[in-house]
Amino acid sequence: MKEHIYETDLLIVGSGSAGLWAAYSAKQKNKDINVMIVDKGPENWGGLMACAGGDLDIVMPGEDIQDWVKDWVYYYDGLCDQELMETLFKDTYEILEQYQKWGCEYLTDENGRMDTVGVPQRGLEHIKLYVTKVKGSGGLRMAKALAKAIKEAGVESLGRTMLTDLLKDETGRVIGAIGFNTIDGSFVQIKAKAVLIATGMGGWKSSYMKNPSTGEGIAMAFRAGAEIRNMEFARVWNVPKLFGWEGQTTLLPLGARFVNARGENFMERYSKTLGSNTDPHYSTIGMALEMRAGRGPCYMDTSALKPEDAAVVKPKLGWQYINYNRLKDDCGIDFFEQKTEWMPQPLMSYGGLVADLKGATRVPGLYAAGRCRSIDPGVYTGGFALASTATSGKIAGESMVDYVQELPLVELNQAEVEQLKGKLYAPLNGTGVPAKEVLRCIQNIVYPYEVSIIKSDGALQNALHKMETLKAELLPQMGAPDAHYLMKLKEVEAIAFITEWYIKASLMRTESRCGHYREDYPDHDDNWLKWIVIGLEDGVAEAHTVDVPIETYKHPIERYYQDNFKFE
Amino acid sequence: MITKIDSEKCIGCGICARTCPLDTIRVNENGKAFIAYPEDCMTCYLCEMNCPNGAIYVHPFKELLPRSLPNCY
């Protein structure tokens, strides 16, 4: 087995928006620092940013960040890390300016002004997204711009390399990582002064282009001692039954709506105040109730879009353009001329690593940025990810430069490395249960609506029992015939970890709040104004709660977004 | 999901294999790209967009997964 040994000052795991921004910002702060960015996919490919529309939530000059934070307190039903939201969004305009310098273009009015064309989100007063000028390849352009910038800055990049374990010195500081090349299987060791996890959320490999995010970065950091939170919240969205489509967060505010088999705009039944223009997670509950009541299937109806708005959201470039035309030409489906069937689908967990305002976890030398650090409790405004991944990456990259200043590189303990290596390659024997089969079992456990959308104690207990059986019996039997499948196997191990805690935390939170809806506890409970935090204590995973320090925050909770809905 | 790589049109540049996020495509010993791990395709169209000779066809329909509700599909 070939081996590669690398050393660097900063090791960044994941080359999506957060990782690329961290690498870029670290080099901007100190050009002499060595930065290495590693991805299990292609080198510097951009992660899910490469498939994103490119919309950004931007606090424009003249706006008050506190107005945005107030929106979030309301939208998150109080479960809002107010200082973190302020920190992450106050400088979003700088991010926009940087993208513009790199040649990325955003929609403006006839006078070239952007601030007049923001798309308000979810019926909120202040939070708005700004759309890319030419619909279809905005995210890919941003990813390419960032990749070019970090190359020019001298960042070292390593693609097709999955890192699986972090190593610490005797003081408990993270000093490197090991993993393998997913093409030839060769072993990789990397010595580093600090490590950033920027690997995105843990997902269930849904059919909507979210397949690369499977949570192994979160699981790896958790094993090294970092805490996770918000595991009870999952992104469950309505998606087209047959194909992928990016952009419902722009379509719905502009007048598109979900309708049931009778053609009724059913969200008007569940929300007199917001109707269709709401968060996708609430639309999903509505759609699931419609289907359960026999009023399915449900559809996306774009007929109420004004022609000028339809012109803006009609894809003109990139994958969305090919997709739109191919659906029309080869499948007889014209997205803007007919209703298309949609259905709810669990995509990924909102749970992730706990980190401070600078991105540091409780483990020295270990940082988190982007979607793998938990920010939001299961509701989502369009443009949130591309903005918050950029700022959290930037902040973490800069903080790590300060952190490593006087630190030495430490030799990895080779006995420990050998032990981890043996464990890593053990399933690589050509026999055993294929990872895909186990993934399907996990999807079968988590996809049913009573586990993922309209949760209840009985269904969650049942799901947990199945998950524990799977973990004990099926997971250890997985095998991989080659390095590619070893990567898939490690992904499924992480998905199992994420799923177990998704179910456990869902059981624990005996109330409904934000994206977590319990049919047996349909209202919020003031005693639950707290986060569920999970960490390893003496090697055992334990969950505890942490109160939201509302008395120390700037904004009290005056109203609840969930009060806009009545699901009965 | 990727359904076809036309080996007549494939010029063996390997761009599709290098840029596929899911490592779905590899290049064989004859220098032609082929679909090595079809079940991993996430229908992102990156291969088709990157192919300099129009050799790749991605079908818009995706893999059907377990349903959340009985009448999902």
Interface residues (C-beta under 8 A of the other chain):
Chain A: G41 P42 W45 A50 C51 R160 T182 I183 S206 S207 Y208 M209 K210 N211 P212 V236 K241 L242 F243 G244 A288 M291 R292 G294 G296 P297 G318 W319 I322 N323 R326 L327 D330 C331 M343 P344 Q345 P346 K436 R440 Q443 N444 Y447 P448 Y449 S452 I453 H484 M487 K488
Chain B: R18 T19 C20 P21 L22 D23 A36 Y37 E39 D40 M42 T43 C44 Y45 L46 E48 M49 V58 H59 P60 F61 K62 E63 L64 L65 P66 R67 S68 L69 P70 N71 C72 Y73
